[in-house]
Amino acid sequence: MYQKDFILRMIEMLAELVAGILGLIKKGDYQKASQSIDNAYQDLLKQDAGFFNHIPLCKLTDNLIQEHNFTNCHLEILSELFYTQAELSFAQNKHSESLEFYQKSLYLLEFIIKESHTFSFEKQSKLSVLKNRITELENGGS
């Protein structure tokens, strides 16, 4: 029970952190948003952003689960951090970079949903947002 409470607190903290970062992006404070994202990687996943950014999409879950002992909770955190990076890149008109982060976020979220065997309206909503944004970027929209 203790571990479950800890995980729930971590996810709640992550939601607050992501909301804060998205607020910075909306205000146009991209430097502070970028620094907050970098700090979140280090604080929550004990690696810098570059470590995760260089893992190819097709090897993302296998690499992190098998070689680094990541859990679904870790993957959920990473999915959210990829999403915030995608939003930052999108706001900065770095659409190809943004697309890559959205795709990684979606890939992880789909894996988490499949593995959890439970239904979550929140996750389904995020799935829809990610798919729509990816389609928009792939079709050249902004």
Secondary structure, 3 states (H helix, E strand, C coil): CHHHHHHHHHHHHHHHHHHHHHHHHHHCCHHHHHHHHHHHHHHHHCCCHHHHHCCCHHHHHHHHHHHHCCCHHHHHHHHHHHHHHHHHHHHCCCHHHHHHHHHHHHHHHHHHHHHHCCCCHHHHHHHHHHHHHHHHHHCCCC
